Amino acid sequence: MHCVVTAGPTYEPLDEVRRLTNFSTGRLGSELASFLVARGHKTTLLLGELATFRGETQVHHIQTFSTTADLQERLRALSSQGVDAIFQAAAVSDYTFGKIWVRSPKGDLTEIKSGKIATEQGTLMAELAPTEKVLSKLRLWFPKAKIIGWKYEVDGDRARIVKLAEKQIADSQTDACVANGQAYGKGFGLVQRGGECMDLKDMPALFEALASFIKTQSAATAAARA
């Protein structure tokens, strides 16, 4: 199968020298991509420029992305290449910068656009606007692919994150969602369409489950076509 894995963080520029990003290292997605190659799948890895993971990868094709919009365009460009499965493990920024103002010592607000915003201009106030959800676009671009999203949550408990994963599947028309983070606890949950959740203790177990999932789904699709 031709698999696409996204990994690492996107970023959003404040000006030409500063940016907003997150703590994703890109390790999980990079290691998943290598695992899929070892299982015989043709694999493309889309890796964030700011990913800090430096382990070896055995991937056929690697592309780097920067902003959320850049990741979206790279995924769309792959839609004509017969992709069978997509693992959207990248940590996509939830916000991008909107309008930016500086407040003078007198309290006046002035909207500003600059290559580098100088601290001498006063207190900076930045509008954060939600980014467009990349996952919601994938079914349109890859109507026949198996699409697996991720749901990383810090607050709440396991039951809450599983519900959020189910909602993501319904809203984005994906096939499954990996739930993890402090809200889930140790390990990972592989939530499938229909509400089934597999509790997996670590990354090797997750990778095995994901490989089995796309294989089973591919076989079911082939049988339905026959």
N, C-alpha and C positions, 0 to 999 in steps of 0.2 A: 504494500500500500504506500501511497505518497502521503506522508505526514508533515504537517507544519506545526512547529512549536514556537511560541513566543515566550520570552524570558527577560527578566530585568526590568528596570524602571523607565518610564517616560519622564520627560521634564518639560517645564513651561517657562519661557524666558520672561524675566522682569524687564531687563534692558539687554544691552549687548554683552554685559559682563556678569550678570546675576541671574539665577534661575531657581525655580521651585521644583523639588523632586521628592523622592521617598527613599526608604531604607532597603529596598529590594536589592539583593546581591546577584540574582540571576542563576543561583546554584541549582535550584530545583528544576527549572526548565532546561538548563544546559545538560544536566545529568539525565533527565528524561529523554532528551533528544539522542544522546549517546546510547541509551538503553534501547531505544527503538531501532537504531542502526544495527545494534548487535542482534536484534531479532529479525533482521533482514528487510526492514522497511527503508525505502528511500525517504530521507528526512531533510527538511529545510528548517534551520533555526533562525528566527528573527530575534536578535539580542540587543538590548538597550545599550547605548554608548557608555552610560555611567555604571553598568554592571561591574561589580568588583570581584566576582568569582573568577578565578584563574586556573581552574582545573582543566585537564585535557578533555577535548571533545573529539568524537569520531563521526562528525556530521558531514554529509555530502555538500551542503551549501549553507553558508552563514551570511546573513545580511544584518547590518546594524541600523537601528532606528534612533531617533532623537525625541521629538515631541509626539503627543498623542495623534496629531494630524498626520505626522510622518508615518507612524505605525499603521494607521488606517489606510494610507495610500499604498504602502508596501503589501498589505494583505489583499487589497483590492487588485493589485497587479498580479497576484498569484492565482486569481480566480479562473484564469484561462488555462491553467496548467494541470488540470485533472487531479485536484487535491481530494484525497479520500477521508482524511481525518485532521482536525485542527484542535490543538491543545492551547487554549488562551490562558497561559500562566503568567504573562507579563503583568506587572503592577502598574496599571494605567492611572495616571494622575486624575483625581476626581475634580480638580479645579485648574483653571487657567486664569491669567491676569486679564482683567477688563480695564476700566479707566484707572488712571493713577494721578493722584493729586499730591501737592506739597502744601503744608500749612505754615504760613509765615508766623513770626513771633507775635504779630497782631491778631492772629487767628484767621486770616484770610486764606481761602482755598483756591489754588490755581492748578488746573489740569496740565499735566506735563507729558511730553514725549521727548526722550533723549537717548543718545547712544550709551551714556553712563550718567545716571542720576547722581548729582553731587550732594553730599550731606550738608553742605553749606546752605542749600536751598531751603532747609527746614525739615519739619517732621513729615515723613512720608506716609500717605494713606493709599492703600491699593485695594481695588475691587477684585474679589475672587468670584469668577463665574464658573458654573459647572461645565465640564468638558462633555463633548458628545460621546455616548457610550459606544465603544468599538464593537463590543459583543453583540449588540442589537443589530448590527449591519451584516453579520457573517452569514446568516441564513439566506439573505437576499443574494449575496455573492457566491455562496457555496450551497446551493439548494439540496445537493445529494450527499454532502459530506457529513461525517459524524463530528459533532462539535461539542467539546467539553470546556466549560468555563470554570472559573475559580471564585470562591467566596471566602475572603479572609476577614475575620471579625475579631475585635478585641473585647468589646462589651457584650454582656449577656451570657447565655449558657448554650449548651449543645442543642437543646430543642429549638431555641430561637434561630441559631445559624442554619439548622437543617431546614426550617421553614423559609428562611431567606434564600437558601439554595433552590428550594422547590419553586419559589416565586421567580428566581432568575431564569430557571428552565422554561417556565410558562411564558414569561415576558419576552424572552429572547429566542424562543423556539429552538433551544439547544437540546442535546440528548442526555447530558449529565453535567454535574457540577461537583468539583472537589471543594469540600468545606474544611477549613483549618484556621489556626490562630488561637489566641488565648480563650476565646469564647467556646471553641470546640474542645479544647483540652489537648492531651497527648494524641499524636497520630493524626489521621486524616479520615474524613468521611467521604465516600463516593456515593453521591446522591443521584439516583437515576429517575428518568421520567416515570411517573407512576408512584413515586414516594419511597421506593426501596432505598435504604442507606446501608452501605457496607462500611464497617468500622475497621480501619487498617492501621496497624501499629507504627509503621515507619515508611520511609520513602521506597525502599525495595518492594515492600508489600503493595504500596500504591502503584508503582510502575507495573508490577505483575498484573494487578487488577485492571489497569487502564489498557494494557496490551490485550488482555483477554476480552475486555469490553468491546474494543473496536473490532476484534476478530469475530466475536459472536454477532455483533450488529451487522458486519459486512456479510456474514454467512446468511443471516436472516433476510437481508435485502436481496441477495442473489436468489434465494429460494423463492421469495415472493415474485421476483421477475420471471422465474422459470414457470 
